């Protein structure tokens, strides 16, 4: 599994410390889902993309955008870790 997929499966809004007894798998969005949802929202505001006859293209573009963003963030994390 690539780093971006690992990072993307982390919770977008993790529980604060002290709540360890709450199961983290109870619900909530992953970072990938949250980024994709924000991208869908942005695409729907665009006259070219936001047409209701093209929902699959909107969703595909949003997921691709989320994956690309996570991959770029991983590149930055890797560069920061190098001495």
N, C-alpha and C positions, 0 to 999 in steps of 0.2 A: 504494500500500500504506500503510495507516495505521501510525502509530507503534507501536501495541500489537501489530500483526502482525509488525512488524520486531523489536520487543523479544521477542515470543513465540517467534520463530524462532532467537534466540540460544541458544547452549548453556547448559544449566542449570549445568554444572560445567566452565567453560572450562579449557583447559590453562594451566599457569603459564608465565610468560615463560621463554624458554630452550628451549622445545620447538617452535619454529617449523617444524622440519623434519618434524613429524608432521602428517599431513593431518587437519584438524579435522572433516572429513566422514566419518571412519572409523566413528564411532558415537556413542552417547550420546543422551541425551534433550534436547529443546529445553526452554526454560523453560515454554512452554505445555503440553507433554506432561507435564512433571514436576508442575506445578500441578494439572493434570487428574487425574493418578494419585493425588495426595494427596487431592483432593476425592472421588474414587471410594472411596478407603479410608475416609474419614470417613462418606460416605453409606452404605457397607455396614455400618457399626457402628450405624446408626440403624434401629430396628425398623420404622419406616414405609417407609423407602426401600430398606432392605437385603434385600428379598424377592427370591429368585432368579427369580421369574416376571416380573420387571420390569427386566432388564438394560439395555435400550435407554434407558429413562427415566433410569437412574442415569448412564449414559455421557453422555447429552445434557445433564443437569444439571451434570455435572462439567466438560464442555467449556465450557458457558456461564459457569460460575463462573470458570474460568481466563481466559476472554476478558474478563469483567467486571473481574477483578482487574488484569489487564494494562492495561486502559483507564483504570482509576482511578490506577494507578501512573504512567501517562503524563500524566494531569492534574496530578499532583503534580510531575512532572519539568518540565512546561511552566511551572507556577507558580514553581518555584524558579529557572528561567532568566530570568524577567522581572525587570528592575531595580526 
